Amino acid sequence: MGGGNVLTFYIKYNSFSKIYFIIFRKAVKDFEKYCAPLLHLAGLTVSVVNSDNEGQIKGLMDVMDNTDCVVIAGGDGSLSEAVTGFLRRPDANSAAKKLPLGIIPLGATNQVATSIFGKYEKREQFMAEATKAVVEGNTKLVDVMKIEPKVENTETPAKPVYALGEVQWGAFRDAHVRRNRYWLYGPFRSYASMVFSWPKDELAWDCQAHIKYVKPCTGCSKCGGRHLAPEIEPPKNRRWWHSFLSKPTNFEKKADFSKIINEECGVQHELDVNTVDFSIASPNAVPTVQSTDSALQIALGQKEVGFTDFVKEGWNRVGGEAPEFQEIHTAQEVWFTPKIEEKKIKEETKEEETKAETYMRWLSIDHENFELMPMHITLQPDRLTIFCPRQKQM
């Protein structure tokens, strides 16, 4: 996670209904200026409880109980950490159905929030609309990626990571991570990073991997729709005062797939990757994906890229435009095995050489750094309930 401690905003409504706000310290001023007034107008009282340790969102979500919802005030990384802690709980299946999550976009990257609320020219309006969605209580179901790292030579398997956005690997990702080195350029540092990062050896210009994947299936006689989320009749127009009333029973609708034939269901396809830009994205990763279909998007960029094309594409991405890919595949399940080799990188000093080799071994999950390693990625449809604008509610 990024720097800064975590704060927990505990919100009490009429002494009964409870909401937890989790927020990073550096975002407190924006929260108090643009979000808190709307909560106060809605009759909510906000008090702050300090949490002194970084990375504590997972722990908070793991023990959080006796609350009506949880709202993450931060960026994609904060949201991913909260969702990971939430879905690692022993009661995750039942908790995910009854405990909605809210997102207030206060981070450096807010890809998932953009997919839910749309793009706003003014950041203040973006935050206000997200806060309004929490107050009104409108919700929708969203897909989640379950990412299982495959660590060799260990008796204890690595715990899964859950993400709502995408996995990124390659030179464009690395240039984005380097942007704060160019702080002298102020709000243009992301653009400067795209210019000065080429052709740095520490960037991943040669992403090689072997991919196995299974194409999406909407349910057939072979799988019985086992990977699909059960169709649940959602409560209509739920509001905060409904917490005082008895909750209606949800009835799962079981579909009959016995007569549906899909020869591609469960068939593994293989793909060798050699590119400067690689991504595995969920439908929530706007603008990387344009489709709302419940499927993972495996996207490959060019094998090589020159200075002009790199800067042009990088600036387009900084400006919020959709990335350009050379090859795209859809999948329900992906086995990702990167080719990791020791590379001799020519640098002026041993320190720079070590830094460069280390830098090439990272990828991003929802814009947070993770070590490059084999992974098994599965899309879980309709896994979480998220607050959304009225026109997008389920």
Contacts in CASP RR format, 6 or more apart in sequence:
PFRMAT RR
TARGET T0000
AUTHOR 0000-0000-0000
METHOD contacts of the structure
MODEL  1
MGGGNVLTFYIKYNSFSKIYFIIFRKAVKDFEKYCAPLLHLAGLTVSVVN
SDNEGQIKGLMDVMDNTDCVVIAGGDGSLSEAVTGFLRRPDANSAAKKLP
LGIIPLGATNQVATSIFGKYEKREQFMAEATKAVVEGNTKLVDVMKIEPK
VENTETPAKPVYALGEVQWGAFRDAHVRRNRYWLYGPFRSYASMVFSWPK
DELAWDCQAHIKYVKPCTGCSKCGGRHLAPEIEPPKNRRWWHSFLSKPTN
FEKKADFSKIINEECGVQHELDVNTVDFSIASPNAVPTVQSTDSALQIAL
GQKEVGFTDFVKEGWNRVGGEAPEFQEIHTAQEVWFTPKIEEKKIKEETK
EEETKAETYMRWLSIDHENFELMPMHITLQPDRLTIFCPRQKQM
1 54 0 8 1.000
1 55 0 8 1.000
1 57 0 8 1.000
1 77 0 8 1.000
1 78 0 8 1.000
1 81 0 8 1.000
1 368 0 8 1.000
2 24 0 8 1.000
2 54 0 8 1.000
2 368 0 8 1.000
3 24 0 8 1.000
3 26 0 8 1.000
3 54 0 8 1.000
4 24 0 8 1.000
4 25 0 8 1.000
4 26 0 8 1.000
4 54 0 8 1.000
5 24 0 8 1.000
5 25 0 8 1.000
5 50 0 8 1.000
5 51 0 8 1.000
5 52 0 8 1.000
5 53 0 8 1.000
5 54 0 8 1.000
6 22 0 8 1.000
6 23 0 8 1.000
6 24 0 8 1.000
6 25 0 8 1.000
6 51 0 8 1.000
6 53 0 8 1.000
6 54 0 8 1.000
6 55 0 8 1.000
6 56 0 8 1.000
6 57 0 8 1.000
6 60 0 8 1.000
7 22 0 8 1.000
7 23 0 8 1.000
7 24 0 8 1.000
7 25 0 8 1.000
7 28 0 8 1.000
7 48 0 8 1.000
7 49 0 8 1.000
7 50 0 8 1.000
7 51 0 8 1.000
8 20 0 8 1.000
8 21 0 8 1.000
8 22 0 8 1.000
8 23 0 8 1.000
8 48 0 8 1.000
8 49 0 8 1.000
8 50 0 8 1.000
8 51 0 8 1.000
8 60 0 8 1.000
9 20 0 8 1.000
9 21 0 8 1.000
9 22 0 8 1.000
9 23 0 8 1.000
9 31 0 8 1.000
9 46 0 8 1.000
9 47 0 8 1.000
9 48 0 8 1.000
9 49 0 8 1.000
9 71 0 8 1.000
9 73 0 8 1.000
10 18 0 8 1.000
10 20 0 8 1.000
10 21 0 8 1.000
10 46 0 8 1.000
10 47 0 8 1.000
10 48 0 8 1.000
10 49 0 8 1.000
11 18 0 8 1.000
11 19 0 8 1.000
11 20 0 8 1.000
11 21 0 8 1.000
11 39 0 8 1.000
11 44 0 8 1.000
11 45 0 8 1.000
11 46 0 8 1.000
11 47 0 8 1.000
12 18 0 8 1.000
12 44 0 8 1.000
12 45 0 8 1.000
12 47 0 8 1.000
13 19 0 8 1.000
13 43 0 8 1.000
13 44 0 8 1.000
13 45 0 8 1.000
13 240 0 8 1.000
16 243 0 8 1.000
16 244 0 8 1.000
17 68 0 8 1.000
17 240 0 8 1.000
17 241 0 8 1.000
17 243 0 8 1.000
17 244 0 8 1.000
18 66 0 8 1.000
18 67 0 8 1.000
18 68 0 8 1.000
19 44 0 8 1.000
19 67 0 8 1.000
19 68 0 8 1.000
19 69 0 8 1.000
19 70 0 8 1.000
19 71 0 8 1.000
19 134 0 8 1.000
20 60 0 8 1.000
20 64 0 8 1.000
20 67 0 8 1.000
20 69 0 8 1.000
20 70 0 8 1.000
20 71 0 8 1.000
21 31 0 8 1.000
21 46 0 8 1.000
21 70 0 8 1.000
21 71 0 8 1.000
21 73 0 8 1.000
22 57 0 8 1.000
22 60 0 8 1.000
22 70 0 8 1.000
22 71 0 8 1.000
22 72 0 8 1.000
22 73 0 8 1.000
22 78 0 8 1.000
22 82 0 8 1.000
23 31 0 8 1.000
23 72 0 8 1.000
23 73 0 8 1.000
23 74 0 8 1.000
23 104 0 8 1.000
23 106 0 8 1.000
24 73 0 8 1.000
24 74 0 8 1.000
24 78 0 8 1.000
24 106 0 8 1.000
24 107 0 8 1.000
27 73 0 8 1.000
27 74 0 8 1.000
27 106 0 8 1.000
27 107 0 8 1.000
30 106 0 8 1.000
30 127 0 8 1.000
31 73 0 8 1.000
31 104 0 8 1.000
31 106 0 8 1.000
31 127 0 8 1.000
34 124 0 8 1.000
34 127 0 8 1.000
34 128 0 8 1.000
34 131 0 8 1.000
35 73 0 8 1.000
35 104 0 8 1.000
35 127 0 8 1.000
35 128 0 8 1.000
35 130 0 8 1.000
35 131 0 8 1.000
36 46 0 8 1.000
38 128 0 8 1.000
38 131 0 8 1.000
38 132 0 8 1.000
38 135 0 8 1.000
39 46 0 8 1.000
39 131 0 8 1.000
39 135 0 8 1.000
40 46 0 8 1.000
42 135 0 8 1.000
44 135 0 8 1.000
51 60 0 8 1.000
55 81 0 8 1.000
57 72 0 8 1.000
57 78 0 8 1.000
57 81 0 8 1.000
57 82 0 8 1.000
57 85 0 8 1.000
58 81 0 8 1.000
58 82 0 8 1.000
58 84 0 8 1.000
58 85 0 8 1.000
58 88 0 8 1.000
59 85 0 8 1.000
60 82 0 8 1.000
61 70 0 8 1.000
61 82 0 8 1.000
61 83 0 8 1.000
61 84 0 8 1.000
61 85 0 8 1.000
61 86 0 8 1.000
61 89 0 8 1.000
62 85 0 8 1.000
62 86 0 8 1.000
62 88 0 8 1.000
62 89 0 8 1.000
64 70 0 8 1.000
64 86 0 8 1.000
67 99 0 8 1.000
68 99 0 8 1.000
68 240 0 8 1.000
68 243 0 8 1.000
69 99 0 8 1.000
69 100 0 8 1.000
69 101 0 8 1.000
69 102 0 8 1.000
69 134 0 8 1.000
69 387 0 8 1.000
70 82 0 8 1.000
70 86 0 8 1.000
70 99 0 8 1.000
70 100 0 8 1.000
70 101 0 8 1.000
70 102 0 8 1.000
71 101 0 8 1.000
71 102 0 8 1.000
71 103 0 8 1.000
71 104 0 8 1.000
71 134 0 8 1.000
71 387 0 8 1.000
72 78 0 8 1.000
72 79 0 8 1.000
72 82 0 8 1.000
72 101 0 8 1.000
72 102 0 8 1.000
72 103 0 8 1.000
72 104 0 8 1.000
73 104 0 8 1.000
73 106 0 8 1.000
74 103 0 8 1.000
74 104 0 8 1.000
74 105 0 8 1.000
74 106 0 8 1.000
74 107 0 8 1.000
74 110 0 8 1.000
75 103 0 8 1.000
75 105 0 8 1.000
75 106 0 8 1.000
75 107 0 8 1.000
75 108 0 8 1.000
75 109 0 8 1.000
75 110 0 8 1.000
75 113 0 8 1.000
75 367 0 8 1.000
76 107 0 8 1.000
76 109 0 8 1.000
76 110 0 8 1.000
76 111 0 8 1.000
76 112 0 8 1.000
76 164 0 8 1.000
76 165 0 8 1.000
76 366 0 8 1.000
76 367 0 8 1.000
76 368 0 8 1.000
77 109 0 8 1.000
77 366 0 8 1.000
77 367 0 8 1.000
77 368 0 8 1.000
78 107 0 8 1.000
79 101 0 8 1.000
79 103 0 8 1.000
79 112 0 8 1.000
79 164 0 8 1.000
79 366 0 8 1.000
80 161 0 8 1.000
80 162 0 8 1.000
80 163 0 8 1.000
80 164 0 8 1.000
80 165 0 8 1.000
80 365 0 8 1.000
80 366 0 8 1.000
80 368 0 8 1.000
81 368 0 8 1.000
82 101 0 8 1.000
83 101 0 8 1.000
83 144 0 8 1.000
83 162 0 8 1.000
83 163 0 8 1.000
83 164 0 8 1.000
83 384 0 8 1.000
84 160 0 8 1.000
84 161 0 8 1.000
84 162 0 8 1.000
84 163 0 8 1.000
85 162 0 8 1.000
86 92 0 8 1.000
86 95 0 8 1.000
86 96 0 8 1.000
86 99 0 8 1.000
86 101 0 8 1.000
86 162 0 8 1.000
86 384 0 8 1.000
87 96 0 8 1.000
87 144 0 8 1.000
87 146 0 8 1.000
87 160 0 8 1.000
87 162 0 8 1.000
87 383 0 8 1.000
88 159 0 8 1.000
88 160 0 8 1.000
88 162 0 8 1.000
89 95 0 8 1.000
96 383 0 8 1.000
96 384 0 8 1.000
96 385 0 8 1.000
97 232 0 8 1.000
97 250 0 8 1.000
97 385 0 8 1.000
98 247 0 8 1.000
99 385 0 8 1.000
100 137 0 8 1.000
100 139 0 8 1.000
100 385 0 8 1.000
100 386 0 8 1.000
100 387 0 8 1.000
101 384 0 8 1.000
101 385 0 8 1.000
101 386 0 8 1.000
101 387 0 8 1.000
102 130 0 8 1.000
102 133 0 8 1.000
102 134 0 8 1.000
102 386 0 8 1.000
102 387 0 8 1.000
103 110 0 8 1.000
103 112 0 8 1.000
103 113 0 8 1.000
103 116 0 8 1.000
103 130 0 8 1.000
103 386 0 8 1.000
103 387 0 8 1.000
104 113 0 8 1.000
104 127 0 8 1.000
104 130 0 8 1.000
104 131 0 8 1.000
104 134 0 8 1.000
105 113 0 8 1.000
105 114 0 8 1.000
105 117 0 8 1.000
105 123 0 8 1.000
105 126 0 8 1.000
105 127 0 8 1.000
105 130 0 8 1.000
106 127 0 8 1.000
108 367 0 8 1.000
109 367 0 8 1.000
110 126 0 8 1.000
111 165 0 8 1.000
111 166 0 8 1.000
111 284 0 8 1.000
111 285 0 8 1.000
111 286 0 8 1.000
111 288 0 8 1.000
111 366 0 8 1.000
111 367 0 8 1.000
112 164 0 8 1.000
112 165 0 8 1.000
112 284 0 8 1.000
112 285 0 8 1.000
112 366 0 8 1.000
113 126 0 8 1.000
113 130 0 8 1.000
114 286 0 8 1.000
114 287 0 8 1.000
115 283 0 8 1.000
115 284 0 8 1.000
115 285 0 8 1.000
115 286 0 8 1.000
116 140 0 8 1.000
116 142 0 8 1.000
116 284 0 8 1.000
116 386 0 8 1.000
116 388 0 8 1.000
116 389 0 8 1.000
116 392 0 8 1.000
117 126 0 8 1.000
117 129 0 8 1.000
117 130 0 8 1.000
117 133 0 8 1.000
117 388 0 8 1.000
117 389 0 8 1.000
118 286 0 8 1.000
119 320 0 8 1.000
120 126 0 8 1.000
120 129 0 8 1.000
129 389 0 8 1.000
130 387 0 8 1.000
132 389 0 8 1.000
133 387 0 8 1.000
133 388 0 8 1.000
133 389 0 8 1.000
133 390 0 8 1.000
134 387 0 8 1.000
136 239 0 8 1.000
136 390 0 8 1.000
137 238 0 8 1.000
137 239 0 8 1.000
137 240 0 8 1.000
137 387 0 8 1.000
138 387 0 8 1.000
138 388 0 8 1.000
138 389 0 8 1.000
138 390 0 8 1.000
138 392 0 8 1.000
138 393 0 8 1.000
139 234 0 8 1.000
139 238 0 8 1.000
139 385 0 8 1.000
139 386 0 8 1.000
139 387 0 8 1.000
139 388 0 8 1.000
139 393 0 8 1.000
139 394 0 8 1.000
140 385 0 8 1.000
140 386 0 8 1.000
140 388 0 8 1.000
140 392 0 8 1.000
140 393 0 8 1.000
140 394 0 8 1.000
141 229 0 8 1.000
141 234 0 8 1.000
141 382 0 8 1.000
141 383 0 8 1.000
141 384 0 8 1.000
141 385 0 8 1.000
141 386 0 8 1.000
141 394 0 8 1.000
142 164 0 8 1.000
142 284 0 8 1.000
142 382 0 8 1.000
142 383 0 8 1.000
142 384 0 8 1.000
142 385 0 8 1.000
142 386 0 8 1.000
143 164 0 8 1.000
143 282 0 8 1.000
143 283 0 8 1.000
143 284 0 8 1.000
143 294 0 8 1.000
143 379 0 8 1.000
143 380 0 8 1.000
143 381 0 8 1.000
143 382 0 8 1.000
143 383 0 8 1.000
144 162 0 8 1.000
144 163 0 8 1.000
144 164 0 8 1.000
144 282 0 8 1.000
144 379 0 8 1.000
144 380 0 8 1.000
144 383 0 8 1.000
144 384 0 8 1.000
145 162 0 8 1.000
145 163 0 8 1.000
145 164 0 8 1.000
145 165 0 8 1.000
145 167 0 8 1.000
145 280 0 8 1.000
145 282 0 8 1.000
145 296 0 8 1.000
145 377 0 8 1.000
145 378 0 8 1.000
145 379 0 8 1.000
145 380 0 8 1.000
146 160 0 8 1.000
146 162 0 8 1.000
146 377 0 8 1.000
146 378 0 8 1.000
146 379 0 8 1.000
146 380 0 8 1.000
147 160 0 8 1.000
147 161 0 8 1.000
147 162 0 8 1.000
147 163 0 8 1.000
147 167 0 8 1.000
147 365 0 8 1.000
147 375 0 8 1.000
147 376 0 8 1.000
147 377 0 8 1.000
148 157 0 8 1.000
148 158 0 8 1.000
148 160 0 8 1.000
148 375 0 8 1.000
148 376 0 8 1.000
148 377 0 8 1.000
148 378 0 8 1.000
149 158 0 8 1.000
149 160 0 8 1.000
149 161 0 8 1.000
149 370 0 8 1.000
149 373 0 8 1.000
149 374 0 8 1.000
149 375 0 8 1.000
150 158 0 8 1.000
150 373 0 8 1.000
150 374 0 8 1.000
150 375 0 8 1.000
150 376 0 8 1.000
151 157 0 8 1.000
151 158 0 8 1.000
151 373 0 8 1.000
161 365 0 8 1.000
161 370 0 8 1.000
163 282 0 8 1.000
163 365 0 8 1.000
163 366 0 8 1.000
164 282 0 8 1.000
164 284 0 8 1.000
164 366 0 8 1.000
164 384 0 8 1.000
165 281 0 8 1.000
165 282 0 8 1.000
165 284 0 8 1.000
165 285 0 8 1.000
165 366 0 8 1.000
166 279 0 8 1.000
166 280 0 8 1.000
166 281 0 8 1.000
166 282 0 8 1.000
166 285 0 8 1.000
166 288 0 8 1.000
166 365 0 8 1.000
166 366 0 8 1.000
167 279 0 8 1.000
167 280 0 8 1.000
167 281 0 8 1.000
167 336 0 8 1.000
167 363 0 8 1.000
167 364 0 8 1.000
167 365 0 8 1.000
167 375 0 8 1.000
167 377 0 8 1.000
168 278 0 8 1.000
168 279 0 8 1.000
168 363 0 8 1.000
168 364 0 8 1.000
168 367 0 8 1.000
169 204 0 8 1.000
169 207 0 8 1.000
169 278 0 8 1.000
169 279 0 8 1.000
169 338 0 8 1.000
169 363 0 8 1.000
169 364 0 8 1.000
169 372 0 8 1.000
170 203 0 8 1.000
170 204 0 8 1.000
170 205 0 8 1.000
170 207 0 8 1.000
170 275 0 8 1.000
170 276 0 8 1.000
170 277 0 8 1.000
170 278 0 8 1.000
170 363 0 8 1.000
171 197 0 8 1.000
171 203 0 8 1.000
171 204 0 8 1.000
171 205 0 8 1.000
171 276 0 8 1.000
171 277 0 8 1.000
171 305 0 8 1.000
171 310 0 8 1.000
172 276 0 8 1.000
172 277 0 8 1.000
172 310 0 8 1.000
172 313 0 8 1.000
172 314 0 8 1.000
172 317 0 8 1.000
172 323 0 8 1.000
173 204 0 8 1.000
173 277 0 8 1.000
173 363 0 8 1.000
173 364 0 8 1.000
174 197 0 8 1.000
174 202 0 8 1.000
174 203 0 8 1.000
174 204 0 8 1.000
174 359 0 8 1.000
174 362 0 8 1.000
175 193 0 8 1.000
175 194 0 8 1.000
175 197 0 8 1.000
175 198 0 8 1.000
175 203 0 8 1.000
175 314 0 8 1.000
176 190 0 8 1.000
176 193 0 8 1.000
176 317 0 8 1.000
176 318 0 8 1.000
177 362 0 8 1.000
177 364 0 8 1.000
177 369 0 8 1.000
178 193 0 8 1.000
178 197 0 8 1.000
179 189 0 8 1.000
179 190 0 8 1.000
179 192 0 8 1.000
179 193 0 8 1.000
180 189 0 8 1.000
181 189 0 8 1.000
181 193 0 8 1.000
182 189 0 8 1.000
182 192 0 8 1.000
182 193 0 8 1.000
182 196 0 8 1.000
183 189 0 8 1.000
185 191 0 8 1.000
185 192 0 8 1.000
190 318 0 8 1.000
191 315 0 8 1.000
191 318 0 8 1.000
194 310 0 8 1.000
194 311 0 8 1.000
194 314 0 8 1.000
194 315 0 8 1.000
194 318 0 8 1.000
195 311 0 8 1.000
197 203 0 8 1.000
198 306 0 8 1.000
198 307 0 8 1.000
198 310 0 8 1.000
198 311 0 8 1.000
199 205 0 8 1.000
199 307 0 8 1.000
200 356 0 8 1.000
201 345 0 8 1.000
201 346 0 8 1.000
201 347 0 8 1.000
201 356 0 8 1.000
202 345 0 8 1.000
202 355 0 8 1.000
202 356 0 8 1.000
202 359 0 8 1.000
202 360 0 8 1.000
203 359 0 8 1.000
203 360 0 8 1.000
204 276 0 8 1.000
204 359 0 8 1.000
204 360 0 8 1.000
205 276 0 8 1.000
205 304 0 8 1.000
206 274 0 8 1.000
206 276 0 8 1.000
207 273 0 8 1.000
207 274 0 8 1.000
207 275 0 8 1.000
207 276 0 8 1.000
207 277 0 8 1.000
207 278 0 8 1.000
207 338 0 8 1.000
208 272 0 8 1.000
208 273 0 8 1.000
208 274 0 8 1.000
208 338 0 8 1.000
208 339 0 8 1.000
209 272 0 8 1.000
209 273 0 8 1.000
209 278 0 8 1.000
209 336 0 8 1.000
209 337 0 8 1.000
209 338 0 8 1.000
209 339 0 8 1.000
210 270 0 8 1.000
210 271 0 8 1.000
210 272 0 8 1.000
210 273 0 8 1.000
210 337 0 8 1.000
210 339 0 8 1.000
211 270 0 8 1.000
211 271 0 8 1.000
211 272 0 8 1.000
211 273 0 8 1.000
211 298 0 8 1.000
211 334 0 8 1.000
211 335 0 8 1.000
211 336 0 8 1.000
211 337 0 8 1.000
212 268 0 8 1.000
212 269 0 8 1.000
212 270 0 8 1.000
212 271 0 8 1.000
212 334 0 8 1.000
212 335 0 8 1.000
212 337 0 8 1.000
213 268 0 8 1.000
213 269 0 8 1.000
213 271 0 8 1.000
213 296 0 8 1.000
213 298 0 8 1.000
213 329 0 8 1.000
213 331 0 8 1.000
213 332 0 8 1.000
213 333 0 8 1.000
213 334 0 8 1.000
213 335 0 8 1.000
214 266 0 8 1.000
214 267 0 8 1.000
214 268 0 8 1.000
214 269 0 8 1.000
214 331 0 8 1.000
214 332 0 8 1.000
214 333 0 8 1.000
215 264 0 8 1.000
215 265 0 8 1.000
215 266 0 8 1.000
215 267 0 8 1.000
215 269 0 8 1.000
215 330 0 8 1.000
215 331 0 8 1.000
215 332 0 8 1.000
216 293 0 8 1.000
216 294 0 8 1.000
216 295 0 8 1.000
216 296 0 8 1.000
216 330 0 8 1.000
216 331 0 8 1.000
216 332 0 8 1.000
216 379 0 8 1.000
217 223 0 8 1.000
217 225 0 8 1.000
217 227 0 8 1.000
217 262 0 8 1.000
217 264 0 8 1.000
217 265 0 8 1.000
217 266 0 8 1.000
217 332 0 8 1.000
218 225 0 8 1.000
218 228 0 8 1.000
219 225 0 8 1.000
219 228 0 8 1.000
219 255 0 8 1.000
219 257 0 8 1.000
219 260 0 8 1.000
219 262 0 8 1.000
219 265 0 8 1.000
220 257 0 8 1.000
220 260 0 8 1.000
220 261 0 8 1.000
220 262 0 8 1.000
220 265 0 8 1.000
221 257 0 8 1.000
221 258 0 8 1.000
221 259 0 8 1.000
221 260 0 8 1.000
221 261 0 8 1.000
221 262 0 8 1.000
222 262 0 8 1.000
222 265 0 8 1.000
222 266 0 8 1.000
223 257 0 8 1.000
223 262 0 8 1.000
223 265 0 8 1.000
223 266 0 8 1.000
224 257 0 8 1.000
225 255 0 8 1.000
225 257 0 8 1.000
227 332 0 8 1.000
227 333 0 8 1.000
227 378 0 8 1.000
227 381 0 8 1.000
228 381 0 8 1.000
229 380 0 8 1.000
229 381 0 8 1.000
229 382 0 8 1.000
229 383 0 8 1.000
230 252 0 8 1.000
230 253 0 8 1.000
230 254 0 8 1.000
231 252 0 8 1.000
231 253 0 8 1.000
231 255 0 8 1.000
232 250 0 8 1.000
232 251 0 8 1.000
232 252 0 8 1.000
232 253 0 8 1.000
233 250 0 8 1.000
233 251 0 8 1.000
233 253 0 8 1.000
234 250 0 8 1.000
234 394 0 8 1.000
235 242 0 8 1.000
235 247 0 8 1.000
235 248 0 8 1.000
269 329 0 8 1.000
271 298 0 8 1.000
271 329 0 8 1.000
273 300 0 8 1.000
274 303 0 8 1.000
275 300 0 8 1.000
275 301 0 8 1.000
275 302 0 8 1.000
275 303 0 8 1.000
275 326 0 8 1.000
276 301 0 8 1.000
276 302 0 8 1.000
276 303 0 8 1.000
276 304 0 8 1.000
276 305 0 8 1.000
277 299 0 8 1.000
277 300 0 8 1.000
277 301 0 8 1.000
277 302 0 8 1.000
277 323 0 8 1.000
277 325 0 8 1.000
278 299 0 8 1.000
278 300 0 8 1.000
278 301 0 8 1.000
279 285 0 8 1.000
279 288 0 8 1.000
279 297 0 8 1.000
279 298 0 8 1.000
279 299 0 8 1.000
279 323 0 8 1.000
279 325 0 8 1.000
280 296 0 8 1.000
280 297 0 8 1.000
280 298 0 8 1.000
280 299 0 8 1.000
280 334 0 8 1.000
280 336 0 8 1.000
280 377 0 8 1.000
281 288 0 8 1.000
281 289 0 8 1.000
281 296 0 8 1.000
281 297 0 8 1.000
281 299 0 8 1.000
282 289 0 8 1.000
282 296 0 8 1.000
282 297 0 8 1.000
282 379 0 8 1.000
283 289 0 8 1.000
283 291 0 8 1.000
283 292 0 8 1.000
283 293 0 8 1.000
283 294 0 8 1.000
283 295 0 8 1.000
285 297 0 8 1.000
287 320 0 8 1.000
287 321 0 8 1.000
287 322 0 8 1.000
287 323 0 8 1.000
288 297 0 8 1.000
288 299 0 8 1.000
288 322 0 8 1.000
288 323 0 8 1.000
289 297 0 8 1.000
290 322 0 8 1.000
291 297 0 8 1.000
293 330 0 8 1.000
294 379 0 8 1.000
294 381 0 8 1.000
294 382 0 8 1.000
295 330 0 8 1.000
295 331 0 8 1.000
295 332 0 8 1.000
295 379 0 8 1.000
296 330 0 8 1.000
296 331 0 8 1.000
296 332 0 8 1.000
296 333 0 8 1.000
296 334 0 8 1.000
296 377 0 8 1.000
296 379 0 8 1.000
297 328 0 8 1.000
297 329 0 8 1.000
297 330 0 8 1.000
297 331 0 8 1.000
298 328 0 8 1.000
298 329 0 8 1.000
298 330 0 8 1.000
298 331 0 8 1.000
298 334 0 8 1.000
299 323 0 8 1.000
299 325 0 8 1.000
299 327 0 8 1.000
299 328 0 8 1.000
300 325 0 8 1.000
300 326 0 8 1.000
300 327 0 8 1.000
300 328 0 8 1.000
301 324 0 8 1.000
301 325 0 8 1.000
301 326 0 8 1.000
301 327 0 8 1.000
302 309 0 8 1.000
302 326 0 8 1.000
305 313 0 8 1.000
313 323 0 8 1.000
313 324 0 8 1.000
316 323 0 8 1.000
316 324 0 8 1.000
317 323 0 8 1.000
331 379 0 8 1.000
332 378 0 8 1.000
332 379 0 8 1.000
333 376 0 8 1.000
333 377 0 8 1.000
333 378 0 8 1.000
333 379 0 8 1.000
334 375 0 8 1.000
334 376 0 8 1.000
334 377 0 8 1.000
334 378 0 8 1.000
335 374 0 8 1.000
335 375 0 8 1.000
335 376 0 8 1.000
335 377 0 8 1.000
336 374 0 8 1.000
336 375 0 8 1.000
336 376 0 8 1.000
336 377 0 8 1.000
337 374 0 8 1.000
338 372 0 8 1.000
338 373 0 8 1.000
338 374 0 8 1.000
340 361 0 8 1.000
340 372 0 8 1.000
340 373 0 8 1.000
342 357 0 8 1.000
343 357 0 8 1.000
343 360 0 8 1.000
345 353 0 8 1.000
345 356 0 8 1.000
345 357 0 8 1.000
346 353 0 8 1.000
347 353 0 8 1.000
347 355 0 8 1.000
347 356 0 8 1.000
360 372 0 8 1.000
361 371 0 8 1.000
361 372 0 8 1.000
362 369 0 8 1.000
362 370 0 8 1.000
362 371 0 8 1.000
362 372 0 8 1.000
363 369 0 8 1.000
363 370 0 8 1.000
363 372 0 8 1.000
364 370 0 8 1.000
END
